[in-house]
Amino acid sequence: MSKLILPPSTIGIIGGGQLGRMMAIAAKQMGYKIAVLEPVANGPLAQVADIEINATYDDELALLSLFKQSDVITYEFENVSSEMIKQLESKGYLPQGNRPIAITQHRFLEKIAINDCGFKTAPFMKVESEAELRYAIKQLGYPAILKTTCGGYDGKGQWMLKTDEDILEVIPIVEGTECILEGFVPFEKEISVIVTRGTNGDVETFPVAENIHQNHILHLSIVPADISSELMIKAEEIARTLIERLDFVGTLAIEMFVIGDDIIINELAPRPHNSGHYTIDACNISQFEQHIRAVCGLPLIKPTLIEPAIMVNLLGQHVDYALKMWTTPEFHQAKVHLYGKEELRANRKVGHMTFTSKKREDLHKTVELFLENFPK
């Protein structure tokens, strides 16, 4: 049942990283209080929260405490126990339910769900042994990508297989871990759409972003994506239809591959997403405020792009360079977002910068200049 949750109610968030932090900042600007469950003390979200509970995500007593102290519950990532969430749903108000987590935290179930909704994915097969892996390779061919069905992000938990020798290296993995083998997709571009569905069934999509990765980690999100208007419309329609058919509430990020005039779906995330960070500075509403509105039963706002934008991800090795460049006149207008992470570890996401301009050509020139000596 849909409820209207108004300030100064408390929003409980499972997970204390940067996505939760930005959710919390949006919510606190609206007058809400924030409670967080997070294993590590004083994380990015805890720094702006009103209530902090430090425990593992499968700690039933800690989850119960979060539910009891919150008027509505949401989550900032999908790697939590869906079974535990299902058991506790009756203890509080979690409008998203456990289903989005259960589907998206398991790559095999996710792809089946996408196909069942009528949309394309890369060809795939589940593999749980060397024999199954070799059979799947015969069916899908090389190159192929082996992924663990659960866990893994930013390239972790996946291996590119190009020859029979590569199989030998991953046999210990498939013999001990449930995996999925995906056929390689010769895509031309990677794009994503952030879509939000309210508890009343209203759906809104954000502008399509074009994503560029380095070492399996998002490097740039360019908005609007450099694709045809027909493909933009198609991507947004896929997003709207998918979230409705899946019957998800809240924000869903959909990563897609463009192949000619066709689009296939790569992965889903039932939450705000790295590729949607540009919305904070470039749109009339951020993905984070829209998500809070959705789970609190508030009306959604139709997103519009104020001006073209490029979001640059900042990893630990990038921060010193980015802050130094930010102080030079060419880059004063960029918006810097740092997440409050104490350890600036290499290849760890610790912030982002958003560049905007009414002229796309000027925008791209500025970002190219900024990236000339960007650390690897």
N, C-alpha and C positions, 0 to 999 in steps of 0.2 A: 504494500500500500504506500502511495506517495505521501510524503509529509513535507510541510513547509518549515524549514529550520532557519530562524531569523537570528541576527546578532542580539545579545552577546553570547549565544549558544557556543558550546565547545565542540570543535571538530577534532576527532581522533584520527591520527595518521599512522599507519603501520609502515615503518621504514623512515630513516632519518637522514637521507642523503640530500643532494642538491635539488632533486625534483620536489621532494617534500618541503624543502626550505622555500622554494619559489611558490608552491601552493600556499604555504603558511603566510608568506608576505602578502600575497593577494588577498587571502582571507582576513588577515589582521587589518588591512586597509579598509575592509568592509565592516570591521567591528567584531569579528569572531575571536574566540579564544582557541588556543591550539594545545592539544595533548599529543605526545609522540611516544611510540614504543620503538626502541632502538638498542641494539646490544652495546654499543660504544657510547660512553658519556660525552656530552658537549660536541656532538656532531653538527653538521651544517644546519639541520632543522632545529635541533635542541637549542641552538643559540638564539632563536627567535620564538621559541615555544613558551607556553605558560606552565605546562606540566610535562615532565620528562620521566619516562619509565625505562630503566635499563635492564633488558633481559633478551634472551634469544626469541626468535619469532615463533618458535613452537612451545614456548612456556605458557601453559594454559592459564596459570594464575595471573601472570602479567597481562595476557590478552584480556582476561576477565576484568582486570583492573582498568585497562584502557576503555573497554566497553562501558563499564559502570560510570566512568568519569566523563564520557562523551555523549553528546546528543545525536551525533551521526559519525560513522566510521568510513574512512576510505583508505586506499593504499597507494604508495608511490612506486612500487615495483611488484613484479609478479612472482618472484622466487620466495614465496611464503607458503606454508602448508595449507593447501586448499581444503584438505579434510578437516584440519583444525578450525579453519574459518567456518566451514559448513556446520560443525558441531556447535559453534558459538553464535551463529547468526541470530538465534532466538533470544540471546542475552542483550542485544542492542539493535541499533538501526544501521544496517549496512546496505544501502539501496543497490549497490553493484552486485551484491551476493558473491558467492564463491566461484560461480561458473566461469566468468572471464579469466580468473586465475587458473582454474583447472584446465581450461582449453589452451591458453597461451603459454603456460609453463611446460607444455609437453609438445614438442615439435610435430610428432606424428599425429596426435589428436588435432592439433591446430590446422594442419594441412587438410585433414579429412573434413574438418568443419568448414574450411574455406571452399573446398570442392563441393560439399553438400549444399552450400549457398549458391552454387552455380558459377563460381569463379575459378580461374586457372591458377595453378602453381607450377613450379618445376616438377618433373616426374620424380617420384620418390618411392622408396621401399624401406620397411623396417628391417634391421639386421641385428641379430643377437648372437652370432657365432661366425667363425671363419667361413664355414660352408655357405651360410646365408649371404655373407658379404661377397664371396666369389660369384654366387648365383646372381646377386643384384648387379654386380659389375657387368656380367654378360648381358643382362637385360638393358641396363642404362648406358653402358659404354664409358669410355674415358673422354675427357676428364669428368670426374665426379667429386662431390664434396661429402665427406663423412662428418656427421654431427652427432653429438650426444643428444638424446631426446629431451633431457632436462638439464637445466643449468647452462652456463656458458653465455658470454656476451663479449662484444668488441673483439670478435675473432677467437675467443677462448672456446675450447670444446669443439673445434672443427679442424678438419685436415683435407687439403686438396690431394686427390689421388689422380695421378697421370699415367702410371705404369704399374705392372705387376709387382715391381720392387717396392713401390709405395704401400702395397697391401701388407707386405711383411712387417712394416713398421707399426701398423695399426691393429694387427691381430690381437695383441694383449688387451687393447682397449675394447674391441668388440666382444671378446670372450668374457669380459667382466662388467660391461656397461651396455645398457640398451641404447642403440644408436639408430640413426636414420641415414640412408644414402640418397643424395639428391643428384639428379642429372644436372650437368652444367648448363646454364642459360646464357647464350651469347647476347647479352643485353647491350643496348646502346647508351642508356641513361638509367640512373637510379633516381626515383622520385618518392615522395611521401606525402600523405594527406593526413592531417589531424582532423578528426571528426568527433563531435560531442553529441550525446543524446541525453535529454533530460528525463526525469522520472515521469513526465507527462507525455513522453514520446516525441517531443520536438527534437529536430536534428539540425545541426549547423556544421558546415565545413569551413576550414581555413584554406587560404590560397595554397596551391600546390608548390612544394619546395623541390628543387633539384639538389641532390646530395652527392658530394664527392668524398670518398674515403681514402685514408692513407693507413696502411698496415691494419686494415679491418676496423679502424676507428674513424668515426665521422670527423672530417676536416672542415668542410664548408657546406653550408646550406644556402642556396641561391633562390631568391624569390622575387618575381615569379619565375618558375622553371622555364627553361628555354625549350619549350615544346609547343606544338600547334594548339590553337584554341580548341580544336576538336578533341585532342588528347586530354587537355585540361578538364573539359566537361566530362569526358569519359571517366577520368580518375576520380573526380568528385562524385559522380553518380555511383561508381563502384563503392566508394566509402560510405555514402548514405545508405545504399541498399544493404551492404554487408552488416553495418551496425544494427540495422533494423531486423534483418533476418536472424542475426545472432542474439537479438533481444538484449543487448548490452546497454547499461546505463553508465554515464560518465564519459570520459575521454578515451578514444581509441586511436592509436597511431598505426597507420598502415604503410608499410614499406613495399614499393612496387618496382618492377623492372619494365622499361619501355623497349619493345622490340618492333621496329617499324611502326605500323599503325595499331599495334596490339599492346596490351598491358597484362602482365601476370603479377600475382601477389607473392611477395617474398616472405615477410614476417609481420606479426601483429604484436602490439604492446598495449595493454588495457589501462593506459595512464598517459599523462603528458610525456613528451618525448624530446630528446636532444634536438631533433630536426625542427621542432616547433618553438625553440627559444627565441627566434626572430620576432615572434608575435608580441613579445613584451614591448619592444621599441618601434615596431613597424606597423602594428595593427591598432584598431580602435579598441580591441579587447585582447588580452593574452590568453593562451591556452590554459593557463593556471586559474585565472578568474573564471573562465568558462566552465572549467571542471568543478570548481567550488559551487558555482551557480547550479550545475546539473545535480550534484549529490545533495544539495540543500533544497531542491525543489523550486528554485527561483527561475524566472524566465530566462532563456538564453538570448544572447545578443548576436545579431548577424555580423560575422566578422568581415571587415573590409581592410584592404592593404592601403595604408596611408601613402607610402612611397616604397619603391623597390629597396630590397635589403639583401645583404650578405652577412651571414653569421659565421664567425671563425671560432672554432673550438680551441680552447687553451688547455694544453696538457701541462704537467708539472714543469717540463723543460722549456715551456714557452713564456712563462709569466714575467720573468725579468725583462726579456726582450720586448714583450707586449707593452709593459708599463713604461719602459724607456721610450718606445715609439709613440706612445699615447701623449707624451709631453711635447712632441714636436708639432708645429702648426698644421702640417698636412693631415693629422689624425685627431685633432682636438674634438671633432664632432662625433667620433665613435663613442659608443656606450660600452663601458666595461662592467662585467658582472663576475665577481669572484665569490666562491661558494663557502668560504670559511674553513677550508680543509687545512689542517695544521701541517701535514706532510705534503710537500710539493714533489711527489714522486714522478719519475719519468713515465710517460704514457698513461698517467692517471688524470682523468678529467677533473680540472680544478676551477674552470671558469670559461667564459666566452666573451667575445666582443661582437657587437653588431654595428655594421656600417650601413647607412641609409643615404639615399640621394634621389631627387626627383628625376634625374637623368641617369639611365642605366649605364651609358657609356662612361660617364664620370665615376659612377660607383665602381665599376669593374677596374678602371684605371687606378683608383685609390687603393683598392684591395690588392691589386697586383703589386703596387709599390710597397705596401705594407708587408707583403709576403716575400719580397725579394731576398731577404736574408733570414727568413723564418727558420728557427732551429728544427732539425729533423727529430 
